[in-house]
Amino acid sequence: MLIYDSCKSTIQSCLETRTFAIAWMYSDEKTMDMHIHDCYEIYFSISGGKQFLIDKRLYEVDTGNIFFINQFESHHLTQVDAAAHERIVISIHPEYLKRLSTQQTDLSHCFTCRDTPFGHKIMLSKEHQKKFTYFIHKLSESRDYGQDIMDRAIFLEMMAWLNYMFISCCNGNMEIPSVQRLASVHYEQIDELLSYINQHLAEDLSISVLASRLHFSSSYLRKIFKDATGTTINRYIIAKRISMAKRLLTDGYSVTETSLLCGFQDYSNFLKSFTKAVGISPKKYASCEH
């Protein structure tokens, strides 16, 4: 699915599709003023040092904080300055979450339960921070078939896990049970690899380059990536570059500029890959309204 770069786009998409949408934002983007909307919101701080005002309650925002905001709760990020503040925001339509919930599992619990000593936020350990970003990376993948089903499955797993984290804190278990040690190491390696790919999409991302950069063997890199994601590194890179290309084309970049900025050194390969993934050519996509 497409990962947005602004809260407004995420909220709009959530309300239009009546499902959920994700934004991954950085410090150089203007934050929204105090606002209230019809969506649930998950706010994850990758880098802290700010303050978050939620329904007149002021929270310090530290790295690894995750906030659960109910619909109609006013909220606003304060003290925005030049310091880096990377964050992930997920807007979720309440009706969508209700449809996915069962009598045994209320997926909206983390948004509606306020009888807690910690209010709207919990603190994730480093290994759980990596697991959360792992879910986001998985949701950012583009697939030729079954995109909607896979997105829903990953979203369901993520929400069940987040509610488990939340309930653990509600029960006074502030030491949230950790995942198995092997899984933690695995997530850390995959997260390092995914982060490097996402930050260097315009560069050479061949297996040999990635293996050398991250100090892994090529065979090991292929294995852990396939085990964790179910796809190959090359397919993931192409999917990320196509997602970036769609955003650039929407912003007015030419097809040629987009091809180079997304790391497609071969123009014909870009045309073929984009058309196969999106269903229309880059030129036609750029002329469509989004």
N, C-alpha and C positions, 0 to 999 in steps of 0.2 A: 504494500500500500504506500501511497505518497506520504512522506513526512514533511510537514509544513515548517516554515521558519517564522511564524508569527501567531500569537494567540487569537487574533481576530479571524484569521483564515481557518484556524482549527475550530473555533466556535461555530463559524458559518457552515463549515463542512459537516460538523456534528448535527446541527439543527436541520440541514438539508437532507442528509442521508438517514437521520434518526438512528444512528449507530454510535460510532466513536471516531475520533480523529486525534492525531498526535503532532506536536510541534517540538522541535529541538532548537533551542535559541541560545544566543551568545550575548555578551555585554554590549556590543555595538548596536543592538536593536532596541528601539524605544519601547518601554513597557507601557501597558495600558494604565489609565487612571483608575481610581476606585470604581469598581463595576460590580454588577449583579447580572447573572444570566440563568437560563433555564437548564443548564447542564450540570452534572456532577463534574468535579475537576480533581485530577491528581497532579500535584506539583512536586517534582523531584529536583533537589538542588545538587548539581554535580560539583559546583564550587560555591562556597558560602560567603559570609561577610556582609549580608544584607539584613533587612528586617521585613517581615510580612505582617500586614494588618488584616485580620480576619474577624469580621463582626465585632469591631472595637477592641479586639484582643491582639496585642502586639507580640510577635514571636521573633526571636533571633533565628536567622537562617544560617545553619552550618552545613558543611559538606556532608551529604548522606541523609539529610532530613527529607522526609516525604510527608506531604500535607494532603489531607482528604477534605475537600470542600463541598458542602452540600449545595443543592440548587437554591438560589435566592440568598445565599450568604454573601454579603459584601466583602470584597477583598482587594488588596492593593499591595504591590511590592514597593517598598520605600528605600530611601538611601541609594538610589541608583547613581553610580559615578563611573569613572573610567576603569575601575578595577574589574577584572574578569568575573563574570557571573554566568556560567553555563548552566542551563536547566532544561528539563523535559516537562512538558505540560500535556496532559491527556484530557480531552473533553469527552464526556460520555452521556449519551441521552438516557434519562431515567427509565423510559419505557423499554429501551433495548435491554438494560440491565435487569429489569423486572421479568422480561420474557426469558432471559437466560437463567434466572434463579429458579430454585425448587423449594419445596416445603422444608427440606433439610438444610439447604444452603442458600442463605440470603446474601447475594453478592453486593447489595447496597449497604450492608451493615457498617462498613468502615466510614460511610458518608453520613449515616443517620444516627449512629450511636454517639452521644456526647457525654454520657455518664462515665467519664474517664478522668484520671488525674493529669493526663497529658494533652487534653483538648483535641486539636486537629492534627497533631503531628506525632510521628514516631521516628526513631533513629535507626537506620539500617547499618549493620556491620559492613565492613569492606567487602566481604564475600557476598553478602546479600545485595550490596550496591551493584556488584558485577552481574549478579543474576538478573536484577531488574533491567539493566542496560542490555543484557543478552536477549531478554524478551523483546525489547524495542528493536534491536537489530533484526531479529527474526521477523517482526511485523513489517519491517522496511523492505523486505525482499519482494521482488516481482516474480510472478510465476505465469507460465504459459497456460496452465489449466488449474482450476480449483482454488483460485486466489481468495474468493469470499469464504470458502469453507475453512481453509487453512488459517486465515486471519481470525475467524471466529474461534477456532480451536485454540490458537495461541493466546488470544485475548481471554478466553475462559480460564485457561491454566494460570495466566498471570493474575487475574482477579481473585481466583480461589486462593492462590498463594499470598497475595497482599492482605486478604481478609484474615488468613491464618496468622500472619505477622501481627496484624492489628489486634486480633482476639488474644493472642499470646501476651501482648502488653496490657490489655484490659484485665486479664487474670492475674496481673502482678508479676508475670514472668518477663522481666525486662531483659534478661539474658535470652534472647530469642534462640530457640534450638537451631544449631548450625546444620548445614547440609553436610553430606559425607565429605571427608577430606579429599578424596580422589576427585569428586565432582568439583570441589572448590578450586583445585589446581587446574582442572580442565577448563572451567569457566574463565579463570584468570588468563590462561594462554589464548583461548579463543577471543576473549574481549580485547586483549592486546593486539591480536591480529586484525580484528574487525575495526578497531579504532585507527590503526595505521592505514588500512585500506580506505576508510572514509575520509581521512585527512590528506590523502595523496592520490585521489582519483585521476588527476590529470597527468600523473607520472607513470613510469614503467612499473607495472605490478605483476610481472612475470613470476612464476613460482621460484625461480632461482634468485631473483631480487628479494622477494619476501623472505625466503629461507635465510639468506645472508643477513638481511636487516634484523631479523628477529632471532638469529642464532639457533635455528632449528634445521634439521635435515629436510630436504624436499619431501621425502616419503612420509616423515613424521607429520609434517605440516598438512599434507593431503589427508592423512588418516584422521587426525584429531578434528579437522574441519568437517570432514564427511560424517564422522561419528556424531558430532554435536549438532550439525545443521541439516543433515540429510541431503545436502547438495554439494557441488564441487566449488572450489575457490573461484574458478573461472566464471562459472554461471553466476555466482554471487556478485563478482566485480561487474559483469555486464549489466546485471539488474540494477545495481547502484548507479552505474553510469547512465543508464536509460532514465532512471528517476531524476537524476540531475539534469539530463538533457531536456526532459519535459518542462522542468522548472525554468531553465534558461530560455527555451523557445517561447514559453508563456511570457517571459520578461522582455521579449523583443530581440534577442540575439539571433543572428543569421544562422542558417543551417551549418555553414562552414565554420563559423566561430564556435558554435555549440559542439561540433565534432571534436575540435582541438581542445577546448576547455574541459571536455569530459574524458580526455585521454584516448580517444579513437584516432590513432595516427593514420589509419587507412580509412579514407572517406567512404569508399564503397562498402567497407565492413560496417561502418556506422549506419548507413542507409539500410542495409540488410538486417542488422541487429535490431534497429529501432522499429522498422516496419513489422518484423516478426513478433516483437514484444507488445507493441501498441495496437497493431492492426491497420495503421495508416502510415504514410510516409511522414518524415519530419516536417517537410514543407506544408503538407496538408494539415498536420497537427498544429503548426504555428498559426495557421489562418483560422482555426476554429476558436470559438468562444469557450472559456473555461470558468 
